[in-house]
Amino acid sequence: MKTIHIKGYKPTDWLLKELYKKFLKDDDLWHYVYWENFWTHKAFIEGKNIILRINDKKVLNNVTKYLNKPEIEFEIYDFPFCRGKYQLGLKRYSWEAKNLDLSLPLLHTFSIAAIKIGKGERFKQYIDKYFHLAFNIAGYNHMDEAEFLSELLYLRIDLVKRMYRNKGKWK
């Protein structure tokens, strides 16, 4: 699998939808993440960055040819383990790296949903429904699910508070 790190575009811009329509549908594990003006575990990543991961070699070749225009800045590197300071990958011994068979299909599905549904209430409903079904499939009851979500929310708020406290965005 390879990463194509596309600089200067948001997922809501035309480029990602065009790539999906023309090429990405032929890859069962492609996915993307979005990074804008923030730190990774290695370095500060500036600007808008689509981190597109492609598994199928033919799709990768077609996408690379399509992107090879002077107005589109991109680089290609290995995934899940990359070497460069500004390259986004997985830590070698992380849970995701050890369980790619579980994490990659989820990222693929969420990427398609984000492109088809877009950011907004429908996407939130989609996540809520399938998050709930994941608990149901694993045998959790509604109380277990509520406790987990409460703890998750608390931890997320605490993380955001710590991340933004010194940046003037959280008081």
Secondary structure, 3 states (H helix, E strand, C coil): CEEEEEECCCCCCHHHHHHHHHCHHHCCCCEEEEEEEEECCCCEEEEEEEEEEECCHHHHHHHHHHHCCCCCEEEEEECCCCCCCCCCCCCCCCHHHHCHHHHHHHHHHHHHHHHHHCCCHHHHHHHHHHHHHHHHHCCCCHHHHHHHHHHHHHHHHHHHHHHHHHHCCCC
